């Protein structure tokens, strides 16, 4: 996990931003997006069973430890009846209710809290 694998850029005007203390674009005030460099097929996943097993592909700084409740690796459930009703060959449903928070929002919050802690924010407020 190195800072060389990702950068921050404005979602609207594409202005680059510093990785530390990410916020809004200094040029236009819009949100920043992480942009990732290509990663080789031989990049190994970590030996853990949560979303952070994909850490080599995520926006983490060197030595940064993720904040997690065990989010991710939720099951995919095939739904043949719904597939037939929708007129598609196969349909799979991702069961995000299996996350510790019972919400699909758990993954994003784990990443956001990880970044906030790394930047030294004393707390965060979310709806």
Secondary structure by P-SEA (a helix, b strand, c coil): cccccbbbbbcccbbbbbccccccccccccbbbbbbcccccccccccccccccccccccccccccccccccccbbbbbbaaaaaaacccbbbbbccccccccccaaaaaaaaaaaaaaacccccccc
